């Protein structure tokens, strides 16, 4: 903290045109800085400015501490004509991270409310979550960039990231939470940065397209996110799998694998408890397929299945699930084999390759089950 008189002088100075020019640098589009990491110089400047204002405005109300920099056009949600090629939101994010570090939750709530109101974020989010997916592509992109660069990307501690993500999602019903989560963390086009809504529907996707969503789900499931129960997160994952339409089961399985053991087990156990044996069987088969394709250890799927089997309340339910599992393997293999035998595939068709992966997945899956059975059986001479 600095003296009251020095703080008042700084506040007066930053309010003048000379102070604005000197302290609120706005060279956010000049990314070619010789010998420096892209945008490093101006980012460091706003870190220092955040620390300066933190010390000089300690006695001011929260809103007054924030209003001095919000006049910068590129700090606003719709303030820049070229947001993908602008460092403005990143600078605003690091400034806020330094300024608010160590503040209690009540003050951080006030910061969020200030940004929420000043950016009309509630109205704009309402527009994108209630519209047809992709019909407001530019607004979706701006919301994604603002949420990530200003509110989420700069925190050191996971508890801080969980707090801000919770503030963004919690005002909305779960259907809108899932849409908003996809907008912020879902896959985007490498050409124009817009959200790719059909990625999970049209075909199997890769880890990079799902990693952001998986990390967000893990963040909400962690103990740091006190406002989320396990049921809340599982319901959100369930809802996410139909955004904007029902995903391919392989993409569901890949997301769960990336989300970690705890979330994966809780999701599968909820299906077991609710009598959804057929869905659970399909999920296990596709998990085995993903492990085969992505070179994960197949014994992970077998151990997870073994753990889930303990959730069933009766032997009949467990045996019914195991029968569904084998039926699913058989039906999928027959469907793929018929597709291969039908012929007429173009060069980009992966039908035969998918059959190859599924046959290997089934073989390796059952091999791990045999290993498990032999290890648990008494030694024979």
NUVO-616165 format. One record per residue (C-alpha): residue number from 1; residue in one letter; x, y, z. Coordinates in steps of 0.1 Angstrom, whole numbers, always signed. Layout:
BEGIN
> NUM,a,X,Y,Z
...
***
This chain:
BEGIN
> 1,x,+0,+0,+0
> 2,x,+12,+35,-8
> 3,x,+4,+68,+9
> 4,x,-31,+82,+5
> 5,x,-18,+114,-12
> 6,x,+3,+94,-37
> 7,x,-26,+72,-45
> 8,x,-48,+102,-51
> 9,x,-22,+117,-74
> 10,x,-20,+85,-95
> 11,x,-58,+82,-97
> 12,x,-59,+118,-109
> 13,x,-31,+112,-134
> 14,x,-46,+81,-150
> 15,x,-79,+101,-154
> 16,x,-61,+127,-176
> 17,x,-54,+123,-213
> 18,x,-17,+122,-207
> 19,x,-20,+95,-180
> 20,x,-43,+75,-203
> 21,x,-18,+76,-231
> 22,x,+12,+67,-209
> 23,x,-4,+40,-186
> 24,x,-31,+25,-208
> 25,x,-10,+14,-237
> 26,x,-31,+2,-266
> 27,x,-7,-12,-291
> 28,x,-25,-46,-290
> 29,x,-22,-54,-327
> 30,x,+15,-50,-332
> 31,x,+25,-86,-324
> 32,x,+58,-85,-343
> 33,x,+82,-75,-315
> 34,x,+119,-83,-323
> 35,x,+136,-105,-298
> 36,x,+105,-108,-276
> 37,x,+79,-135,-271
> 38,x,+47,-125,-290
> 39,x,+31,-96,-270
> 40,x,+53,-101,-240
> 41,x,+62,-65,-236
> 42,x,+27,-51,-234
> 43,x,+15,-81,-212
> 44,x,+43,-73,-187
> 45,x,+32,-36,-187
> 46,x,-3,-45,-177
> 47,x,+9,-69,-150
> 48,x,+29,-40,-136
> 49,x,-1,-16,-140
> 50,x,-23,-41,-121
> 51,x,+2,-42,-92
> 52,x,+5,-4,-92
> 53,x,-33,+1,-90
> 54,x,-36,-27,-64
> 55,x,-13,-7,-41
> 56,x,-27,+28,-49
> 57,x,-64,+21,-48
> 58,x,-66,-1,-18
> 59,x,-91,+22,+0
> 60,x,-115,+26,-29
> 61,x,-147,+6,-36
> 62,x,-143,-23,-60
> 63,x,-161,-7,-89
> 64,x,-139,+24,-86
> 65,x,-108,+3,-87
> 66,x,-119,-13,-120
> 67,x,-134,+16,-139
> 68,x,-101,+33,-148
> 69,x,-90,+7,-173
> 70,x,-124,-2,-188
> 71,x,-123,+28,-210
> 72,x,-99,+9,-233
> 73,x,-119,-3,-263
> 74,x,-101,-36,-268
> 75,x,-109,-46,-232
> 76,x,-146,-47,-240
> 77,x,-164,-78,-252
> 78,x,-173,-63,-286
> 79,x,-147,-35,-286
> 80,x,-122,-48,-311
> 81,x,-128,-54,-348
> 82,x,-102,-81,-350
> 83,x,-104,-100,-316
> 84,x,-85,-131,-328
> 85,x,-54,-110,-336
> 86,x,-57,-87,-306
> 87,x,-39,-89,-272
> 88,x,-63,-66,-255
> 89,x,-84,-92,-237
> 90,x,-52,-111,-226
> 91,x,-38,-78,-212
> 92,x,-71,-71,-194
> 93,x,-70,-107,-180
> 94,x,-35,-105,-166
> 95,x,-43,-70,-152
> 96,x,-73,-83,-134
> 97,x,-54,-114,-121
> 98,x,-27,-92,-105
> 99,x,-52,-67,-92
> 100,x,-76,-92,-76
> 101,x,-50,-117,-63
> 102,x,-57,-124,-26
> 103,x,-91,-107,-26
> 104,x,-118,-126,-7
> 105,x,-147,-142,-26
> 106,x,-172,-114,-18
> 107,x,-149,-89,-36
> 108,x,-144,-113,-65
> 109,x,-181,-116,-68
> 110,x,-183,-79,-71
> 111,x,-156,-79,-98
> 112,x,-176,-105,-118
> 113,x,-208,-86,-114
> 114,x,-191,-54,-126
> 115,x,-178,-72,-157
> 116,x,-210,-90,-163
> 117,x,-231,-58,-162
> 118,x,-206,-36,-181
> 119,x,-202,-61,-209
> 120,x,-240,-69,-211
> 121,x,-227,-105,-209
> 122,x,-259,-119,-196
> 123,x,-279,-107,-225
> 124,x,-253,-118,-251
> 125,x,-250,-153,-235
> 126,x,-288,-156,-235
> 127,x,-287,-148,-272
> 128,x,-262,-176,-281
> 129,x,-276,-203,-258
> 130,x,-311,-198,-270
> 131,x,-303,-195,-307
> 132,x,-297,-223,-332
> 133,x,-261,-235,-328
> 134,x,-238,-215,-351
> 135,x,-264,-189,-360
> 136,x,-245,-162,-341
> 137,x,-210,-174,-349
> 138,x,-193,-140,-343
> 139,x,-209,-135,-310
> 140,x,-201,-171,-299
> 141,x,-164,-163,-308
> 142,x,-164,-131,-288
> 143,x,-180,-147,-257
> 144,x,-154,-176,-259
> 145,x,-125,-152,-262
> 146,x,-137,-129,-234
> 147,x,-144,-157,-210
> 148,x,-111,-175,-216
> 149,x,-88,-145,-220
> 150,x,-103,-122,-193
> 151,x,-118,-145,-168
> 152,x,-102,-180,-169
> 153,x,-68,-184,-185
> 154,x,-45,-165,-161
> 155,x,-51,-181,-127
> 156,x,-24,-200,-110
> 157,x,-46,-220,-85
> 158,x,-73,-243,-97
> 159,x,-96,-231,-70
> 160,x,-95,-196,-86
> 161,x,-102,-210,-121
> 162,x,-131,-231,-106
> 163,x,-146,-200,-89
> 164,x,-146,-179,-121
> 165,x,-160,-208,-143
> 166,x,-187,-213,-117
> 167,x,-197,-177,-119
> 168,x,-200,-180,-157
> 169,x,-221,-212,-157
> 170,x,-242,-212,-125
> 171,x,-267,-185,-135
> 172,x,-280,-207,-163
> 173,x,-301,-239,-164
> 174,x,-282,-271,-171
> 175,x,-292,-271,-208
> 176,x,-277,-237,-213
> 177,x,-247,-246,-191
> 178,x,-238,-274,-215
> 179,x,-242,-251,-246
> 180,x,-220,-224,-229
> 181,x,-194,-249,-219
> 182,x,-191,-261,-255
> 183,x,-189,-225,-267
> 184,x,-160,-217,-243
> 185,x,-141,-250,-245
> 186,x,-153,-269,-275
> 187,x,-133,-273,-308
> 188,x,-129,-244,-332
> 189,x,-120,-239,-368
> 190,x,-83,-234,-375
> 191,x,-92,-209,-402
> 192,x,-115,-184,-385
> 193,x,-117,-195,-348
> 194,x,-154,-201,-349
> 195,x,-169,-229,-328
> 196,x,-173,-262,-348
> 197,x,-207,-275,-337
> 198,x,-208,-306,-360
> 199,x,-174,-320,-348
> 200,x,-188,-345,-323
> 201,x,-217,-356,-346
> 202,x,-202,-362,-380
> 203,x,-173,-386,-371
> 204,x,-148,-397,-345
> 205,x,-127,-368,-333
> 206,x,-92,-365,-318
> 207,x,-80,-357,-282
> 208,x,-72,-321,-290
> 209,x,-108,-314,-299
> 210,x,-120,-327,-265
> 211,x,-91,-317,-242
> 212,x,-106,-283,-233
> 213,x,-140,-298,-224
> 214,x,-124,-326,-204
> 215,x,-102,-301,-184
> 216,x,-132,-280,-176
> 217,x,-152,-310,-164
> 218,x,-124,-321,-142
> 219,x,-121,-286,-128
> 220,x,-158,-286,-118
> 221,x,-156,-321,-103
> 222,x,-126,-312,-81
> 223,x,-131,-304,-45
> 224,x,-121,-268,-51
> 225,x,-154,-263,-69
> 226,x,-175,-264,-38
> 227,x,-207,-253,-55
> 228,x,-209,-284,-77
> 229,x,-220,-318,-65
> 230,x,-209,-350,-83
> 231,x,-245,-353,-96
> 232,x,-244,-318,-110
> 233,x,-212,-326,-130
> 234,x,-225,-359,-143
> 235,x,-258,-343,-154
> 236,x,-237,-316,-172
> 237,x,-217,-343,-190
> 238,x,-249,-361,-199
> 239,x,-263,-329,-213
> 240,x,-231,-320,-231
> 241,x,-233,-352,-251
> 242,x,-264,-340,-270
> 243,x,-250,-305,-278
> 244,x,-261,-295,-304
> 245,x,-273,-331,-313
> 246,x,-265,-365,-300
> 247,x,-227,-372,-302
> 248,x,-212,-403,-316
> 249,x,-207,-428,-288
> 250,x,-170,-430,-296
> 251,x,-166,-393,-289
> 252,x,-185,-397,-256
> 253,x,-162,-425,-246
> 254,x,-131,-404,-255
> 255,x,-143,-374,-235
> 256,x,-149,-396,-204
> 257,x,-114,-412,-207
> 258,x,-98,-377,-209
> 259,x,-119,-366,-179
> 260,x,-102,-390,-155
> 261,x,-110,-421,-134
> 262,x,-133,-405,-109
> 263,x,-156,-388,-133
> 264,x,-156,-418,-156
> 265,x,-165,-442,-128
> 266,x,-192,-419,-114
> 267,x,-208,-415,-148
> 268,x,-208,-453,-155
> 269,x,-220,-461,-120
> 270,x,-250,-438,-124
> 271,x,-260,-457,-155
> 272,x,-256,-490,-135
> 273,x,-277,-477,-106
> 274,x,-305,-464,-129
> 275,x,-308,-497,-148
> 276,x,-293,-485,-181
> 277,x,-274,-517,-188
> 278,x,-276,-515,-226
> 279,x,-262,-479,-227
> 280,x,-235,-489,-202
> 281,x,-225,-519,-223
> 282,x,-222,-497,-255
> 283,x,-201,-472,-235
> 284,x,-177,-499,-224
> 285,x,-173,-513,-259
> 286,x,-165,-478,-272
> 287,x,-141,-472,-244
> 288,x,-123,-504,-254
> 289,x,-123,-492,-290
> 290,x,-108,-458,-280
> 291,x,-81,-475,-259
> 292,x,-72,-496,-290
> 293,x,-71,-466,-313
> 294,x,-54,-442,-290
> 295,x,-29,-468,-276
> 296,x,-42,-467,-240
> 297,x,-38,-497,-217
> 298,x,-67,-520,-222
> 299,x,-65,-533,-186
> 300,x,-78,-498,-176
> 301,x,-112,-505,-192
> 302,x,-114,-540,-177
> 303,x,-106,-527,-142
> 304,x,-131,-499,-146
> 305,x,-157,-524,-158
> 306,x,-149,-547,-128
> 307,x,-154,-517,-104
> 308,x,-187,-508,-120
> 309,x,-199,-544,-117
> 310,x,-197,-541,-80
> 311,x,-223,-513,-81
> 312,x,-251,-537,-94
> 313,x,-274,-547,-65
> 314,x,-280,-582,-77
> 315,x,-261,-609,-95
> 316,x,-289,-610,-122
> 317,x,-283,-573,-130
> 318,x,-246,-578,-133
> 319,x,-250,-608,-155
> 320,x,-275,-590,-176
> 321,x,-250,-562,-181
> 322,x,-223,-587,-191
> 323,x,-246,-603,-216
> 324,x,-254,-569,-231
> 325,x,-217,-562,-233
> 326,x,-210,-593,-254
> 327,x,-241,-587,-275
> 328,x,-229,-552,-283
> 329,x,-195,-564,-294
> 330,x,-212,-590,-317
> 331,x,-237,-566,-332
> 332,x,-211,-539,-339
> 333,x,-188,-564,-355
> 334,x,-215,-578,-377
> 335,x,-227,-543,-387
> 336,x,-191,-533,-396
> 337,x,-185,-565,-415
> 338,x,-216,-561,-435
> 339,x,-206,-525,-444
> 340,x,-172,-538,-456
> 341,x,-187,-566,-477
> 342,x,-212,-542,-492
> 343,x,-182,-525,-509
> 344,x,-185,-492,-528
> 345,x,-164,-472,-505
> 346,x,-143,-442,-516
> 347,x,-106,-436,-506
> 348,x,-115,-416,-475
> 349,x,-139,-443,-461
> 350,x,-125,-458,-429
> 351,x,-150,-487,-427
> 352,x,-123,-515,-430
> 353,x,-99,-497,-406
> 354,x,-127,-493,-380
> 355,x,-134,-530,-383
> 356,x,-97,-538,-379
> 357,x,-96,-516,-347
> 358,x,-128,-532,-333
> 359,x,-116,-568,-338
> 360,x,-83,-559,-321
> 361,x,-102,-541,-293
> 362,x,-124,-571,-286
> 363,x,-94,-595,-286
> 364,x,-73,-573,-263
> 365,x,-103,-566,-240
> 366,x,-110,-603,-236
> 367,x,-73,-611,-232
> 368,x,-71,-587,-202
> 369,x,-102,-604,-187
> 370,x,-85,-638,-191
> 371,x,-53,-625,-175
> 372,x,-75,-612,-146
> 373,x,-93,-645,-142
> 374,x,-61,-665,-142
> 375,x,-44,-642,-116
> 376,x,-74,-646,-93
> 377,x,-78,-684,-97
> 378,x,-60,-707,-72
> 379,x,-26,-721,-84
> 380,x,-27,-755,-99
> 381,x,+1,-780,-102
***
